[in-house]
Amino acid sequence: MAATPKILGWGPYETWKGWARGLAIALVGATFLAFGEAFGSAAMALPQRFAYWLGLMILGWLWGVSVSAFFFGRIVRPQRLWLRIAISALVISIPYSFVVAAATAWARGSRFDNLRNIAEVFVATTFIATVMIIINVLVARQSQGVTSAGAQPPKFLARLPLKLRGADVWAVEAEDHYLRLHTSKGQDLILMRLSDAVAELEGIEGARVHRSWWVARDAITEAVRGDGRAALTLKDGAEVPVSRTYARLLRERGWI
């Protein structure tokens, strides 16, 4: 995989181009909400209404990036995309609803001092957060699809035995002079050094987790830490030990 400058974020926010794209989405959303006089903002003059939505959308976008970096980049569960979207939207909107309520009260010169007002703001904030997350997920998938289509497949895939061709590589395990391949189509052995395999696996998001193991990020279903040790569970049920040599790097990546 080509090296890209890493910044706080997930998927679409790993490069400056991704951040610029996310900001553009927030600006378009603010413009649409301002001119659409959304959620009772029609009483404000257009310049005030635009400033109101622009400020809320940019601040909400920055908060949303932090939350999404956790739910889409740092944890492996829940695996269902719709559930991640729903949970992250709630985590974004619960505290941010009070920010929106305060900004709305200031902009309108009124008070939000009852539960009904907060409930209405919460519903609107959750709806907008959900829509923005879905838009960013779709943009991220399209961007990744374009990148994948234009990139050369990892060299290692050409080494897969015939019965495993076209499979997703989940893990590579060293066994003496051989490598045991864990894939979506089963397992098999090939004669190769693990260090050479890791070099040829470039292009698949994964990491060396032990002197005898390389694991793909998407293959992990569970990560467990305890008693100073860590272990990963793969989609095929394999239990992979994480050595202390690699544990720190995996923690920094949010794998464990």
QUILIN-V185310 format. One record per residue. N is the residue number from 1. RES is the residue in three letters. OMEGA is omega as a letter, one per 40 degrees, with the letter a starting at -180 (* if undefined). D_FIRST is the distance of its C-alpha to the first C-alpha in whole Angstrom. Layout:
n/res/omega/d_first
N/RES/OMEGA/D_FIRST
N/RES/OMEGA/D_FIRST
This chain:
n/res/omega/d_first
1/MET/a/0
2/ALA/a/4
3/ALA/i/6
4/THR/i/9
5/PRO/a/12
6/LYS/i/13
7/ILE/i/17
8/LEU/i/19
9/GLY/a/18
10/TRP/i/16
11/GLY/a/14
12/PRO/a/15
13/TYR/i/16
14/GLU/i/13
15/THR/i/14
16/TRP/i/17
17/LYS/i/17
18/GLY/i/17
19/TRP/i/20
20/ALA/i/22
21/ARG/i/21
22/GLY/i/22
23/LEU/i/25
24/ALA/i/26
25/ILE/i/26
26/ALA/i/29
27/LEU/i/31
28/VAL/i/31
29/GLY/i/32
30/ALA/i/35
31/THR/i/36
32/PHE/a/37
33/LEU/a/38
34/ALA/a/41
35/PHE/i/42
36/GLY/i/42
37/GLU/a/44
38/ALA/i/42
39/PHE/i/44
40/GLY/a/47
41/SER/a/46
42/ALA/a/48
43/ALA/a/51
44/MET/i/49
45/ALA/a/49
46/LEU/i/46
47/PRO/i/45
48/GLN/a/45
49/ARG/a/44
50/PHE/i/41
51/ALA/i/41
52/TYR/a/41
53/TRP/a/38
54/LEU/i/36
55/GLY/a/36
56/LEU/a/36
57/MET/a/33
58/ILE/i/31
59/LEU/i/32
60/GLY/i/31
61/TRP/i/28
62/LEU/i/27
63/TRP/a/28
64/GLY/i/27
65/VAL/i/23
66/SER/i/24
67/VAL/a/25
68/SER/i/22
69/ALA/i/20
70/PHE/a/22
71/PHE/a/23
72/PHE/a/19
73/GLY/a/17
74/ARG/a/19
75/ILE/a/21
76/VAL/i/21
77/ARG/e/24
78/PRO/a/26
79/GLN/a/24
80/ARG/a/25
81/LEU/a/24
82/TRP/i/27
83/LEU/i/28
84/ARG/i/26
85/ILE/a/27
86/ALA/a/30
87/ILE/a/30
88/SER/i/28
89/ALA/i/30
90/LEU/i/33
91/VAL/i/32
92/ILE/a/31
93/SER/a/35
94/ILE/i/37
95/PRO/a/37
96/TYR/i/36
97/SER/i/39
98/PHE/i/41
99/VAL/i/40
100/VAL/i/40
101/ALA/i/44
102/ALA/i/45
103/ALA/i/43
104/THR/i/45
105/ALA/i/48
106/TRP/a/48
107/ALA/a/47
108/ARG/a/50
109/GLY/a/53
110/SER/a/53
111/ARG/i/52
112/PHE/a/50
113/ASP/i/52
114/ASN/a/52
115/LEU/a/50
116/ARG/i/50
117/ASN/a/49
118/ILE/a/46
119/ALA/i/45
120/GLU/i/45
121/VAL/a/43
122/PHE/i/41
123/VAL/a/40
124/ALA/a/40
125/THR/i/37
126/THR/i/35
127/PHE/a/35
128/ILE/i/34
129/ALA/i/31
130/THR/i/30
131/VAL/a/30
132/MET/i/28
133/ILE/i/25
134/ILE/i/25
135/ILE/a/25
136/ASN/i/22
137/VAL/i/20
138/LEU/i/21
139/VAL/i/19
140/ALA/a/16
141/ARG/i/16
142/GLN/i/17
143/SER/i/14
144/GLN/i/12
145/GLY/i/14
146/VAL/a/14
147/THR/a/10
148/SER/a/10
149/ALA/a/13
150/GLY/a/12
151/ALA/i/9
152/GLN/i/9
153/PRO/i/9
154/PRO/a/8
155/LYS/a/11
156/PHE/a/13
157/LEU/i/14
158/ALA/a/16
159/ARG/a/18
160/LEU/i/19
161/PRO/a/23
162/LEU/a/24
163/LYS/a/25
164/LEU/a/22
165/ARG/a/20
166/GLY/a/19
167/ALA/i/18
168/ASP/i/16
169/VAL/a/15
170/TRP/a/16
171/ALA/i/17
172/VAL/a/18
173/GLU/i/21
174/ALA/i/23
175/GLU/a/26
176/ASP/a/28
177/HIS/a/27
178/TYR/i/25
179/LEU/i/22
180/ARG/a/23
181/LEU/i/20
182/HIS/a/20
183/THR/i/20
184/SER/i/21
185/LYS/i/23
186/GLY/a/25
187/GLN/i/24
188/ASP/a/25
189/LEU/i/25
190/ILE/i/23
191/LEU/a/24
192/MET/i/21
193/ARG/a/20
194/LEU/a/18
195/SER/i/17
196/ASP/i/16
197/ALA/a/14
198/VAL/i/12
199/ALA/a/11
200/GLU/i/10
201/LEU/i/9
202/GLU/a/5
203/GLY/i/4
204/ILE/a/7
205/GLU/a/8
206/GLY/a/10
207/ALA/i/12
208/ARG/a/15
209/VAL/a/18
210/HIS/i/21
211/ARG/a/22
212/SER/a/22
213/TRP/i/19
214/TRP/a/15
215/VAL/i/15
216/ALA/a/13
217/ARG/a/14
218/ASP/a/15
219/ALA/a/17
220/ILE/i/19
221/THR/a/23
222/GLU/i/24
223/ALA/a/24
224/VAL/i/27
225/ARG/i/28
226/GLY/i/32
227/ASP/i/34
228/GLY/a/31
229/ARG/i/29
230/ALA/i/26
231/ALA/i/25
232/LEU/i/23
233/THR/a/24
234/LEU/a/22
235/LYS/i/23
236/ASP/i/25
237/GLY/a/27
238/ALA/i/25
239/GLU/a/26
240/VAL/i/23
241/PRO/i/25
242/VAL/a/23
243/SER/a/24
244/ARG/i/25
245/THR/a/23
246/TYR/a/20
247/ALA/a/22
248/ARG/i/22
249/LEU/a/18
250/LEU/i/18
251/ARG/i/21
252/GLU/i/19
253/ARG/a/16
254/GLY/i/19
255/TRP/a/18
256/ILE/*/22
